[in-house]
Amino acid sequence: MSSISVRIPTILRSYTGGESEVKASGATVREVVADLDASFSGIAARILDENGKIRRFVNVYVGEEDVRFADGLDTVTPDGAQISIIPAVAGG
């Protein structure tokens, strides 16, 4: 199973005890989110909607690649990859 570094945005750090980066494992983004939720209960509900899809206002990157333009939750997470969870910012 892959060892993945996950960057946690400020708004979700209450789930990770204030940590800005945590380790998780999984072969896909879906597995990594499930592993995160096993370690940090409730965090998946902030990333995924009630249908199990990435929330509209949450962006997830594997390295520099936005998973929405790859395979979504099925995007492969190679060993040593870095995932960034970034809340979309609205404004004008």
PASEBA-1860 file (N, C-alpha, C; in nm, 3 decimals):
! residues 92
1> MSSISVRI> 0.083/-0.118/0.000/0.000/0.000/0.000/0.088/0.125/0.000 ~ 0.047/0.225/-0.075/0.127/0.345/-0.092/0.127/0.433/0.033 ~ 0.241/0.496/0.059/0.250/0.596/0.166/0.235/0.733/0.100 ~ 0.134/0.805/0.141/0.097/0.931/0.078/0.103/1.043/0.181 ~ 0.151/1.158/0.137/0.151/1.278/0.220/0.029/1.360/0.179 ~ -0.053/1.400/0.275/-0.175/1.474/0.246/-0.167/1.611/0.312 ~ -0.174/1.715/0.230/-0.174/1.853/0.281/-0.317/1.889/0.320 ~ -0.333/1.933/0.444/-0.464/1.962/0.501/-0.485/2.113/0.507
9> PTILRSYT> -0.596/2.164/0.452/-0.619/2.308/0.460/-0.656/2.350/0.602 ~ -0.633/2.475/0.632/-0.659/2.528/0.766/-0.798/2.492/0.817 ~ -0.898/2.502/0.732/-1.036/2.477/0.773/-1.061/2.333/0.819 ~ -0.977/2.239/0.778/-0.995/2.098/0.817/-0.896/2.053/0.925 ~ -0.810/2.141/0.970/-0.706/2.101/1.065/-0.761/2.067/1.203 ~ -0.885/2.107/1.232/-0.944/2.068/1.360/-0.961/1.916/1.366 ~ -0.970/1.851/1.250/-0.982/1.705/1.244/-0.848/1.636/1.265 ~ -0.739/1.706/1.233/-0.606/1.645/1.239/-0.523/1.695/1.356
17> GGESEVKA> -0.589/1.752/1.455/-0.516/1.802/1.572/-0.426/1.918/1.537 ~ -0.463/1.994/1.434/-0.385/2.111/1.395/-0.276/2.083/1.294 ~ -0.257/1.956/1.260/-0.151/1.920/1.164/-0.184/1.970/1.023 ~ -0.085/2.029/0.957/-0.105/2.080/0.821/-0.074/1.973/0.716 ~ -0.006/1.867/0.758/0.027/1.758/0.668/0.024/1.628/0.747 ~ -0.042/1.528/0.691/-0.053/1.398/0.757/-0.019/1.288/0.656 ~ 0.007/1.171/0.708/0.034/1.054/0.623/-0.092/0.971/0.611 ~ -0.111/0.913/0.495/-0.222/0.821/0.471/-0.173/0.717/0.373
25> SGATVREV> -0.255/0.616/0.351/-0.217/0.515/0.253/-0.337/0.482/0.166 ~ -0.306/0.430/0.048/-0.409/0.391/-0.047/-0.357/0.398/-0.188 ~ -0.413/0.315/-0.275/-0.370/0.310/-0.415/-0.443/0.412/-0.501 ~ -0.555/0.466/-0.447/-0.633/0.567/-0.520/-0.674/0.676/-0.422 ~ -0.720/0.788/-0.476/-0.768/0.897/-0.391/-0.881/0.847/-0.301 ~ -0.969/0.766/-0.354/-1.081/0.712/-0.274/-1.028/0.636/-0.151 ~ -0.926/0.552/-0.171/-0.869/0.475/-0.060/-0.797/0.566/0.039 ~ -0.731/0.669/-0.011/-0.662/0.763/0.077/-0.762/0.839/0.163
33> VADLDASF> -0.873/0.884/0.104/-0.976/0.954/0.182/-1.035/0.861/0.288 ~ -1.058/0.735/0.253/-1.109/0.638/0.351/-1.008/0.617/0.464 ~ -0.880/0.610/0.431/-0.777/0.593/0.533/-0.768/0.717/0.621 ~ -0.779/0.834/0.560/-0.782/0.958/0.638/-0.896/0.956/0.738 ~ -1.014/0.915/0.691/-1.131/0.914/0.778/-1.117/0.811/0.890 ~ -1.047/0.702/0.864/-1.023/0.602/0.969/-0.933/0.660/1.078 ~ -0.839/0.746/1.039/-0.747/0.807/1.135/-0.803/0.935/1.197 ~ -0.882/1.009/1.117/-0.934/1.139/1.159/-1.084/1.142/1.132
41> SGIAARIL> -1.158/1.079/1.220/-1.302/1.059/1.203/-1.376/1.187/1.166 ~ -1.456/1.177/1.060/-1.538/1.288/1.016/-1.480/1.371/0.904 ~ -1.351/1.356/0.876/-1.289/1.439/0.774/-1.343/1.408/0.634 ~ -1.377/1.281/0.608/-1.427/1.245/0.474/-1.556/1.317/0.442 ~ -1.642/1.338/0.542/-1.769/1.407/0.519/-1.748/1.553/0.479 ~ -1.633/1.608/0.510/-1.602/1.746/0.469/-1.543/1.750/0.328 ~ -1.493/1.636/0.281/-1.432/1.628/0.148/-1.533/1.574/0.046 ~ -1.613/1.476/0.089/-1.708/1.410/0.000/-1.851/1.451/0.035
49> DENGKIRR> -1.937/1.457/-0.067/-2.077/1.488/-0.043/-2.154/1.362/-0.005 ~ -2.286/1.377/0.010/-2.370/1.264/0.054/-2.375/1.151/-0.050 ~ -2.334/1.180/-0.174/-2.331/1.078/-0.279/-2.193/1.015/-0.294 ~ -2.100/1.055/-0.207/-1.966/0.998/-0.213/-1.878/1.060/-0.319 ~ -1.917/1.174/-0.372/-1.836/1.245/-0.472/-1.764/1.362/-0.405 ~ -1.655/1.407/-0.465/-1.583/1.521/-0.410/-1.676/1.642/-0.411 ~ -1.683/1.710/-0.297/-1.771/1.827/-0.286/-1.736/1.931/-0.392 ~ -1.838/2.002/-0.436/-1.823/2.099/-0.543/-1.717/2.205/-0.513
57> FVNVYVGE> -1.708/2.246/-0.387/-1.616/2.353/-0.352/-1.487/2.304/-0.288 ~ -1.453/2.177/-0.315/-1.326/2.121/-0.268/-1.249/2.073/-0.391 ~ -1.124/2.115/-0.399/-1.036/2.069/-0.506/-0.934/1.974/-0.447 ~ -0.909/1.864/-0.517/-0.812/1.765/-0.471/-0.710/1.746/-0.583 ~ -0.584/1.756/-0.545/-0.474/1.740/-0.641/-0.386/1.624/-0.598 ~ -0.342/1.547/-0.696/-0.235/1.449/-0.676/-0.115/1.509/-0.746 ~ -0.017/1.551/-0.668/0.093/1.629/-0.726/0.035/1.760/-0.777 ~ 0.054/1.787/-0.905/0.003/1.910/-0.966/-0.126/1.887/-1.043
65> EDVRFADG> -0.176/1.763/-1.042/-0.292/1.728/-1.125/-0.424/1.732/-1.048 ~ -0.516/1.814/-1.097/-0.651/1.821/-1.039/-0.721/1.690/-1.073 ~ -0.766/1.617/-0.972/-0.825/1.485/-0.996/-0.955/1.493/-1.076 ~ -1.020/1.610/-1.078/-1.142/1.625/-1.160/-1.112/1.606/-1.308 ~ -0.988/1.635/-1.348/-0.949/1.620/-1.488/-0.872/1.491/-1.511 ~ -0.864/1.409/-1.408/-0.801/1.277/-1.420/-0.913/1.175/-1.402 ~ -0.899/1.085/-1.307/-0.999/0.981/-1.284/-1.079/1.003/-1.156 ~ -1.086/1.129/-1.111/-1.163/1.160/-0.991/-1.112/1.081/-0.872
73> LDTVTPDG> -1.203/1.023/-0.796/-1.164/0.946/-0.678/-1.086/0.820/-0.713 ~ -1.091/0.779/-0.838/-1.017/0.661/-0.882/-0.877/0.696/-0.934 ~ -0.837/0.823/-0.920/-0.703/0.864/-0.961/-0.600/0.788/-0.878 ~ -0.503/0.731/-0.946/-0.398/0.652/-0.881/-0.308/0.743/-0.797 ~ -0.272/0.693/-0.680/-0.182/0.765/-0.590/-0.055/0.683/-0.572 ~ 0.046/0.710/-0.654/0.170/0.633/-0.644/0.240/0.655/-0.510 ~ 0.319/0.557/-0.469/0.393/0.567/-0.344/0.473/0.697/-0.342 ~ 0.464/0.769/-0.230/0.538/0.894/-0.216/0.466/1.015/-0.272
81> AQISIIPA> 0.347/0.997/-0.328/0.273/1.109/-0.386/0.230/1.206/-0.278 ~ 0.204/1.329/-0.321/0.148/1.428/-0.230/0.010/1.466/-0.280 ~ -0.086/1.458/-0.191/-0.223/1.500/-0.221/-0.246/1.632/-0.149 ~ -0.306/1.726/-0.221/-0.343/1.854/-0.161/-0.494/1.866/-0.166 ~ -0.553/1.899/-0.052/-0.696/1.925/-0.044/-0.710/2.076/-0.029 ~ -0.776/2.138/-0.127/-0.782/2.283/-0.131/-0.927/2.328/-0.145 ~ -0.978/2.400/-0.044/-1.114/2.452/-0.058/-1.114/2.563/-0.162 ~ -1.215/2.560/-0.247/-1.226/2.664/-0.350/-1.258/2.795/-0.280
89> VAGG> -1.202/2.903/-0.333/-1.225/3.035/-0.276/-1.314/3.113/-0.372 ~ -1.426/3.161/-0.320/-1.514/3.244/-0.403/-1.490/3.388/-0.366 ~ -1.519/3.473/-0.457/-1.501/3.616/-0.429/-1.525/3.696/-0.553 ~ -1.503/3.820/-0.542/-1.527/3.901/-0.660/-1.496/4.041/-0.643
END
